[in-house]
């Protein structure tokens, strides 16, 4: 799982750099948010949780995850 997450993270980072529309940028931010969480990288998880919460097409599940991860990480 760790290798898969690292490979996905690289893919999402590249997508963020080459995004030509908001949909691609949104996908890259969501992907990096979850990858950083699963890779146990608290600083980057917090950074991308904040970016995810600023997205215009935020669904309930993603919003809940972002807030839960933020609260848990900030409490540490």
URNORUR-V376946 format. One record per backbone hydrogen bond with DSSP energy under -1.0 kcal/mol. CO is the residue of the C=O (numbers start at 1). NH is the residue of the N-H. If there is no record, write none. Layout:
co & nh
CO & NH
CO & NH
This chain:
co & nh
1 & 5
2 & 6
3 & 7
4 & 8
5 & 9
6 & 10
7 & 11
8 & 12
9 & 13
10 & 14
11 & 15
12 & 16
13 & 17
14 & 18
21 & 25
22 & 26
23 & 27
24 & 28
25 & 29
26 & 30
27 & 31
28 & 32
29 & 33
30 & 34
31 & 35
32 & 36
33 & 37
34 & 38
35 & 39
36 & 41
37 & 40
41 & 45
42 & 46
43 & 47
44 & 48
45 & 49
46 & 50
47 & 51
48 & 52
49 & 53
52 & 55
59 & 63
60 & 64
61 & 65
62 & 66
63 & 67
64 & 68
65 & 69
66 & 70
67 & 71
68 & 72
69 & 73
70 & 74
71 & 75
